[in-house]
Amino acid sequence: MHHISAAAAPPVREPRHAPVAHLIRGGVVEGVHYGSVVVLGADGRTEFQLGDTDAACYPRSALKPVQAVAMVRAGLPLDGALLSLAAASHSGEERHLTGARRILELAGLTEADLRNVPDLPLDPEVRDGWVRAGRAPSRLAQNCSGKHAAMLHTARLNGWTLDDYLDPAHPLQRAVAETVEDLTGQRVAHVTVDGCGAPLFAVSLTGLARAAARLTTAAPGTPEARVADAVRAHAEMASGAGRDVAALMRAVPGLLAKDGYEGVQVAALPDGRAVAVKIADGARRARVPVTAAALALAGVDPDLLTPFTGETVLGGGAPVGTVRAAPALTGAPVAASA
């Protein structure tokens, strides 16, 4: 097990979010998304913060790369595409299902051993095709099945019980909690259950960004570097075709990025610069441009981020505005032309 010298847990409180994104229609601010943003420099110091970056929050699936590190530390032998899938919120494409089955096969297990919640594929087009074919929700199609398959594989390798692998007191989940505290540098503030059924650990946005930086700056061959390398090399296996997080990793050289439900995003560069974002209302349309603005503040070339600066707002089928990061992040004036 790894030594932990973690700081105190972040405070559990109502987050003091700030405006982070505007919905602009015809040059007028029609809507405001609140949230929090932190940018860390290569030395780990906070270079920018907006909102409440030190309060406890649930990283949701943005924590999956850290969970994957815990499994590799515990002996999980995966690399490449299958390790990326272990850290995935996948779209439910056939390659994802095939990969999850393969992880289970390596452990001598089947889909029946999974304890995640049965669901339809995450991607709308894949889900529609699934429904047209008359396929029922399944544990394999649920977007966390790669993580759950890897958890079972890890438990089997260590001789741990399988039926209760999601219990926070299980040796696997204790190892995950230890790794979360090690990489975030802070104690877990609270433990609950994620949507897939796995334990979910509350940390701060600053801690989440710090953990991502620990992965991208790790020495080659370490569990941290293996996970970071796998996700970056197989971005679509960690997400899916057409997903913004995969496109972001392709656009910015060396970037490790992971999204999570309820508007969470973390991203880190090879030199340790890192950002973490939480959109208070969970909106994807705000998460993407706010993340792009945070990466620009971290020093990423804005030209690389142009496709992620905000989706178009339509009026009568024609563009009349956009969703974009708030002036506190961009320095741009509040009003904007259509």
Secondary structure, 3 states (H helix, E strand, C coil): CCCCCCECCCCCCCCCCEEEEEEEECCEEEEEEEEEEEEECCCCCEEEEECCCCCEECCHHHHHHHHHHHHHHCCCCCCHHHHHHHCCCCCCCHHHHHHHHHHHHHCCCCHHHCCCCCECCCCHHHHHHHHHCCCCCECCCCCCHHHHHHHHHHHHHHCCCCCCCCCCCCHHHHHHHHHHHHHHCECCCEEEECCCCCEEEEEEHHHHHHHHHHHHCCCCCCHHHHHHHHHHHCCCCCCCCCCHHHHHHHHCCCCEEEEECCCEEEEECCCCCEEEEEECCCCHHHHHHHHHHHHHHCCCCHHHHHHHCCCEEEECCEEEEEEEECHHHHCCCCCCCC
